[in-house]
């Protein structure tokens, strides 16, 4: 596991300390790891929703790649 150093505004540091004080996380590193994990999950969900929307709008190509390539040429 690697370590990174990232400057954060005072408001986020206060938020992190509050999460620890409330017992939601045992330390600063855990708060940040949990936040990044949640962000990654949110991004994955957004990608799926975007893909579903593009499918509904007919923006996604379906079928045999060779046949599709013939249509594009």
C-alpha positions as semicolon CSV with decimal commas, in nm:
position;residue;x (nm);y (nm);z (nm)
1;X;0,000;0,000;0,000
2;X;0,135;0,342;-0,087
3;X;0,102;0,669;0,100
4;X;0,012;1,002;-0,055
5;X;0,002;1,351;0,087
6;X;-0,280;1,577;-0,027
7;X;-0,351;1,928;0,098
8;X;-0,716;1,971;0,199
9;X;-0,915;2,274;0,311
10;X;-0,987;2,325;0,679
11;X;-1,354;2,240;0,627
12;X;-1,268;1,889;0,505
13;X;-1,023;1,837;0,789
14;X;-1,300;1,932;1,031
15;X;-1,531;1,686;0,856
16;X;-1,271;1,409;0,887
17;X;-1,216;1,479;1,257
18;X;-1,594;1,474;1,309
19;X;-1,623;1,134;1,139
20;X;-1,359;0,998;1,377
21;X;-1,517;1,164;1,682
22;X;-1,856;1,011;1,592
23;X;-1,698;0,666;1,562
24;X;-1,770;0,628;1,191
25;X;-1,402;0,562;1,123
26;X;-1,108;0,490;1,351
27;X;-0,862;0,730;1,184
28;X;-0,806;0,984;0,905
29;X;-0,675;0,727;0,658
30;X;-0,988;0,515;0,692
31;X;-1,214;0,815;0,634
32;X;-1,027;0,902;0,315
33;X;-1,019;0,538;0,194
34;X;-1,393;0,504;0,256
35;X;-1,462;0,828;0,069
36;X;-1,252;0,720;-0,229
37;X;-1,418;0,378;-0,237
38;X;-1,761;0,542;-0,233
39;X;-1,654;0,778;-0,512
40;X;-1,532;0,484;-0,723
41;X;-1,863;0,304;-0,669
42;X;-2,060;0,616;-0,762
43;X;-1,856;0,654;-1,081
44;X;-1,926;0,291;-1,176
45;X;-2,300;0,337;-1,121
46;X;-2,297;0,658;-1,327
47;X;-2,118;0,478;-1,612
48;X;-2,384;0,206;-1,616
49;X;-2,666;0,459;-1,609
50;X;-2,501;0,659;-1,890
51;X;-2,466;0,342;-2,098
52;X;-2,829;0,251;-2,041
53;X;-2,934;0,601;-2,149
54;X;-2,719;0,579;-2,463
55;X;-2,873;0,241;-2,540
56;X;-3,225;0,387;-2,507
57;X;-3,123;0,675;-2,737
58;X;-2,986;0,434;-2,997
59;X;-2,630;0,563;-2,963
60;X;-2,476;0,220;-2,908
61;X;-2,381;-0,005;-3,197
62;X;-2,492;-0,367;-3,168
63;X;-2,407;-0,670;-3,372
64;X;-2,118;-0,837;-3,551
65;X;-1,817;-0,605;-3,571
66;X;-1,737;-0,715;-3,927
67;X;-2,089;-0,633;-4,043
68;X;-2,085;-0,301;-3,863
69;X;-1,750;-0,213;-4,022
70;X;-1,899;-0,282;-4,368
71;X;-2,182;-0,038;-4,297
72;X;-1,941;0,234;-4,188
73;X;-1,719;0,208;-4,498
